[in-house]
Amino acid sequence: MLEVKKNDEKGTKELWNNEEIIDKSDFRIYGDDDYWVDLKNTKFSEMIMRNSFDSISKDIRKLEIYYPLEFWNMVQKIMIMRDDKKSNSIAFIFYIEFDFEEWRNPYSITEFAQVMEQVVSSYNSFGIEWEQEDEVISNGCYIKCKKFDHSSTIKEVFTQYVEQIKEIHDKASILLYSKSDNSVISVFDFPEEVRIPCEQYLVYFAQFLKEIGIETVTSIIQNESGKILFSVTPTSSEIALEQIRNALSIYLKLPVTLTDAQYNPMIVEPNVQQLLANIQHLQGQLMLARAITQANDMTIQNQQNIITQQQKMIDLTILQHSYLKPEEENEKVLGGTLTIKEYEGNGFAINIPEIYRRIKELIINKNK
């Protein structure tokens, strides 16, 4: 039982957890007979999260638990909120806070709130809702979760919802960063073991475009959740962003598509040879990373699930799996020369020079 007790005539408030008094340095209590309890550190929060919702005294109307999300630095705490002392209605909340001095995102807080409301609305059937305290978003906003068993522990409900919260965060990030009017911005989530070779492959995309006559400025940055943001900005307004977007979609699929394909035997231009060399370099680096992981795993016993997961992460589908793309993106491109879809295996041939020429035509046709 988690409860607040008054121990003297002055009404000094103490926090008790399962009949044990908690050190007053670990919490703050506000209110009188209708309490707001604020927990101040993760170690103590972990202990409190072992309690079920039913074991939280109804005198505690709001319980704030310091429990930062690794993938989202705007969520530093979760909250348990009861409508009132007589109500059995309890909400589990991921509370969002803004650091106005450190805000460096290419979108406003208002735009953030609008996108969050849009994304969260698709999760309403799971009992997940977007809430803000008033019309001024900076006064407070949060993601409220309502469908859970009150006999469950706080940690169990956190585990129940945290993967969906991560999905919401990822989808919102994609929408927010793709709203740029003059750039193609793609979001990637590379495993650390292969981040460098994958970033190197992205960097070459700018050189690839330059060789077919398109000047662009690219940048790679890492956001607060560790995801990679790859920006491509054409130097000429005559180049449509959709053309670059389609070319990038093809470019990301080539390392997997060409793994077991038979290259057409013909003399190719140096530009095409350069493209093939970069693809082969990426393939080699990913295979090396996988071999190192497998060698290290040979010394680990009784961890087969971890081994299997790591091996699946470091394979030649890494670019596709790491590319966090909008669901509505169309991947049928190049007039049927290449269909972008999941990798299927052996038994096909690909005309690399023709793909290269089609990509060039795709981008520069409107300039003719």
C-alpha positions in Angstrom: 0.0 0.0 0.0 1.3 3.5 -1.0 -0.2 6.1 1.3 0.4 9.5 3.0 0.2 9.7 6.8 0.3 12.7 9.1 2.4 12.0 12.2 2.0 15.0 14.5 -0.2 18.0 15.5 1.5 20.1 12.8 0.3 17.7 10.2 3.8 16.7 8.9 3.2 14.5 5.9 5.1 11.2 5.5 5.1 8.8 2.6 4.7 5.1 3.4 5.2 2.2 1.1 4.1 -1.3 2.3 4.3 -0.1 5.9 7.8 1.3 5.5 8.5 5.0 5.8 10.2 6.6 2.8 13.1 9.0 3.3 11.7 12.5 2.8 14.6 13.4 0.4 13.2 11.1 -2.2 9.8 12.8 -2.6 7.7 15.9 -2.3 4.1 16.0 -1.2 1.7 18.8 -2.1 -1.9 19.4 -0.9 -3.9 18.5 2.2 -6.1 15.4 2.2 -6.0 15.4 -1.6 -2.4 14.7 -2.3 0.0 15.2 -5.2 3.1 13.1 -4.6 6.3 13.8 -6.7 9.0 11.1 -6.7 12.5 12.5 -7.4 14.8 9.7 -8.5 14.7 6.6 -10.7 15.9 4.1 -8.0 13.0 4.9 -5.7 10.6 5.1 -8.7 11.5 1.5 -9.6 10.5 0.4 -6.1 7.2 2.3 -6.2 6.4 0.9 -9.6 6.1 -2.6 -8.1 2.8 -1.4 -6.5 -0.5 -2.2 -8.2 -2.9 0.7 -9.0 -5.4 -0.8 -6.5 -2.7 -0.4 -3.8 -2.4 3.4 -4.2 -4.4 5.2 -1.6 -7.3 7.2 -2.9 -6.0 10.2 -1.0 -3.2 10.3 -3.6 -4.9 12.0 -6.5 -1.7 12.5 -8.6 1.5 10.5 -8.4 4.5 11.7 -10.5 7.2 9.1 -11.1 10.6 10.2 -12.4 11.3 7.6 -15.1 13.0 9.1 -18.2 12.4 7.3 -21.6 15.6 6.5 -23.3 14.2 7.2 -26.8 12.5 10.5 -26.0 14.1 13.1 -23.9 10.9 15.2 -23.7 9.4 12.5 -21.5 11.2 12.5 -18.1 8.3 11.3 -15.9 5.1 9.2 -15.9 2.1 10.1 -13.9 -0.8 8.3 -12.3 -3.9 10.5 -12.1 -7.2 9.9 -10.4 -10.3 11.9 -11.3 -11.1 12.5 -7.6 -11.0 10.6 -4.3 -14.3 8.9 -4.8 -13.6 7.8 -8.4 -12.1 4.6 -9.6 -11.1 6.2 -12.9 -7.4 6.2 -13.1 -5.2 7.3 -16.1 -1.6 6.3 -16.8 0.2 9.3 -18.4 3.4 9.9 -20.3 4.1 13.6 -19.5 5.8 15.8 -22.1 7.9 18.7 -21.1 9.7 21.3 -23.3 13.1 22.9 -22.8 12.5 26.3 -24.4 16.1 27.4 -24.1 17.4 24.3 -25.8 14.7 23.9 -28.5 16.6 23.5 -31.8 14.1 21.5 -33.9 13.2 22.7 -37.4 9.5 22.8 -36.3 7.6 24.8 -33.7 6.1 23.5 -30.5 2.7 24.2 -32.0 3.5 22.1 -35.1 4.7 19.3 -32.8 1.4 19.3 -30.9 -0.6 19.2 -34.1 1.3 16.2 -35.4 1.2 14.4 -32.1 -2.6 14.9 -32.0 -2.8 13.5 -35.5 -0.7 10.4 -34.8 -2.1 9.6 -31.4 -5.7 9.7 -32.8 -4.9 6.4 -34.7 -4.3 4.8 -31.3 -7.6 5.8 -29.6 -9.0 2.3 -29.9 -6.1 1.1 -27.6 -7.3 3.6 -25.0 -4.5 6.1 -25.9 -5.4 9.8 -26.2 -3.6 13.1 -26.7 -4.3 15.7 -24.0 -3.2 19.3 -23.4 -4.2 21.3 -20.4 -5.4 24.4 -22.3 -5.1 26.1 -25.6 -1.5 27.1 -24.9 0.5 23.9 -25.6 3.5 25.0 -23.5 1.3 25.0 -20.4 1.3 21.2 -20.5 0.5 18.2 -22.7 0.7 14.4 -22.3 -0.3 11.0 -23.8 -3.0 9.5 -21.6 -3.5 5.7 -21.4 -6.8 4.4 -19.9 -7.3 0.7 -20.9 -5.5 -1.4 -18.3 -6.2 -3.7 -15.3 -6.0 -1.9 -12.0 -4.7 -5.0 -10.3 -1.6 -4.8 -12.5 1.5 -3.1 -11.2 2.6 0.3 -12.5 5.7 -1.4 -14.1 3.5 -3.9 -16.0 1.3 -1.2 -17.4 4.3 0.8 -18.4 5.6 -2.2 -20.3 2.2 -2.7 -21.8 2.2 0.8 -23.4 5.8 1.8 -23.9 6.3 0.1 -27.3 3.2 1.9 -28.6 4.5 5.2 -27.3 7.8 4.5 -29.1 5.8 3.9 -32.3 4.0 7.2 -31.8 7.3 9.0 -31.3 8.8 7.5 -34.4 5.8 8.2 -36.6 5.6 11.8 -35.4 9.3 12.3 -36.0 8.9 11.2 -39.6 6.0 13.5 -40.2 7.7 16.5 -38.5 11.0 16.2 -40.3 9.5 15.4 -43.7 7.4 18.7 -43.6 10.4 20.8 -44.9 9.4 22.8 -48.0 12.8 22.6 -49.6 14.5 19.4 -48.5 14.0 15.7 -48.6 14.5 14.5 -45.0 14.6 10.8 -44.1 14.8 9.2 -40.7 16.9 6.1 -40.0 17.5 4.0 -36.9 20.8 2.2 -37.4 22.1 -0.4 -34.9 25.4 1.1 -33.5 27.4 -1.8 -34.9 26.8 -0.8 -38.5 26.0 2.9 -38.2 29.3 4.2 -39.7 29.2 2.1 -43.0 25.5 2.9 -43.4 26.1 6.6 -43.0 29.0 6.4 -45.5 26.6 4.9 -48.0 24.1 7.7 -47.5 26.9 10.3 -48.0 27.7 8.9 -51.4 24.1 9.6 -52.5 25.0 13.2 -52.9 27.9 12.2 -55.2 25.7 9.9 -57.1 23.3 12.8 -57.8 26.1 15.1 -58.7 27.4 12.6 -61.3 24.1 12.8 -63.1 24.0 16.5 -63.1 22.1 17.3 -59.9 23.7 19.6 -57.3 22.5 19.1 -53.7 23.6 19.8 -50.2 23.3 16.9 -47.7 23.7 16.6 -44.0 23.6 13.8 -41.4 22.6 14.6 -37.8 21.7 12.5 -34.9 18.6 13.5 -32.9 17.8 13.2 -29.2 16.6 9.6 -29.5 19.7 8.4 -31.5 18.0 8.3 -34.8 19.8 9.6 -37.9 18.3 12.4 -39.9 19.5 12.5 -43.5 18.7 15.8 -45.4 19.0 16.3 -49.1 18.5 19.9 -50.4 18.7 20.6 -54.1 20.5 23.8 -55.0 18.1 24.5 -57.9 14.4 25.1 -57.3 13.7 23.4 -60.7 14.4 20.0 -59.2 11.3 18.4 -57.7 11.7 16.9 -54.3 9.6 14.0 -55.2 12.1 13.0 -57.9 14.9 13.0 -55.3 12.7 11.1 -52.9 12.1 8.3 -55.5 15.7 8.1 -56.4 16.7 7.8 -52.7 14.1 5.0 -52.3 15.7 3.0 -55.1 19.2 3.7 -53.9 18.4 2.3 -50.4 17.1 -0.9 -51.9 20.1 -1.7 -54.2 22.4 -3.4 -51.7 19.8 -6.0 -50.9 18.3 -6.3 -54.4 21.8 -7.0 -55.9 23.0 -9.5 -53.3 22.1 -12.6 -55.2 21.2 -11.1 -58.6 23.2 -11.8 -61.7 24.7 -8.6 -63.2 24.1 -8.3 -66.9 27.5 -8.9 -68.6 28.3 -5.6 -70.4 30.7 -2.8 -70.3 29.5 -0.1 -67.9 30.4 3.5 -67.5 32.8 4.6 -64.7 29.8 6.2 -62.8 28.0 2.9 -62.8 31.2 1.1 -61.7 31.5 3.6 -58.8 27.9 2.9 -57.8 28.6 -0.9 -57.8 31.8 -0.4 -55.8 30.0 1.5 -53.1 27.2 -1.1 -52.9 29.8 -3.9 -52.6 31.7 -1.9 -50.0 28.6 -1.6 -47.8 27.8 -5.2 -48.3 31.3 -6.2 -47.2 31.2 -3.9 -44.1 27.8 -5.3 -43.0 29.0 -8.9 -43.5 32.1 -8.2 -41.5 30.0 -6.7 -38.7 27.9 -9.8 -38.6 30.9 -12.1 -38.6 32.4 -10.2 -35.6 29.1 -10.4 -33.8 28.8 -14.1 -34.4 32.4 -14.7 -33.3 31.8 -12.8 -30.0 28.5 -14.7 -29.5 30.4 -18.0 -29.6 31.7 -17.3 -26.1 28.3 -16.5 -24.7 26.2 -19.4 -23.3 22.4 -19.5 -22.6 21.6 -16.3 -24.5 20.3 -17.7 -27.8 17.5 -15.2 -28.0 20.0 -12.3 -27.8 22.2 -13.9 -30.4 19.4 -14.5 -32.8 18.2 -10.9 -32.5 21.7 -9.5 -33.1 22.2 -11.7 -36.2 18.9 -10.5 -37.6 19.8 -6.9 -37.1 23.1 -7.1 -38.9 22.3 -8.3 -42.3 21.9 -6.9 -45.8 18.3 -5.7 -45.2 19.6 -3.1 -42.7 18.9 -0.1 -44.8 15.3 -1.1 -45.4 14.6 -2.0 -41.8 16.3 1.1 -40.5 14.5 3.5 -42.9 11.5 4.9 -41.0 9.2 5.8 -43.9 5.7 7.2 -44.1 3.1 4.4 -44.7 1.7 6.2 -47.8 5.0 6.2 -49.7 4.7 4.7 -53.2 7.5 2.3 -54.1 6.5 1.3 -57.7 9.1 3.3 -59.7 11.1 3.5 -63.0 8.3 2.3 -65.2 8.4 -1.3 -64.1 12.2 -1.7 -64.5 12.5 -2.1 -60.8 9.8 -2.8 -58.3 10.7 -1.8 -54.7 9.5 -4.5 -52.3 10.7 -6.9 -49.7 13.7 -9.0 -50.7 12.6 -12.4 -52.1 15.8 -14.3 -53.0 17.6 -15.8 -56.0 16.6 -16.4 -59.5 16.5 -12.9 -61.1 18.7 -10.6 -63.1 19.1 -6.8 -62.9 20.2 -4.4 -65.6 22.3 -2.0 -63.5 23.2 0.5 -66.3 19.5 0.7 -67.3 18.5 1.4 -63.7 21.2 4.1 -63.5 19.9 5.7 -66.7 16.3 5.6 -65.5 17.2 7.3 -62.2 18.9 10.0 -64.2 15.9 10.5 -66.4 13.6 10.5 -63.4 15.4 13.4 -61.9 16.2 15.6 -65.0 13.2 15.0 -67.3 11.4 18.1 -66.1 14.3 20.3 -66.9 14.3 19.4 -70.6 
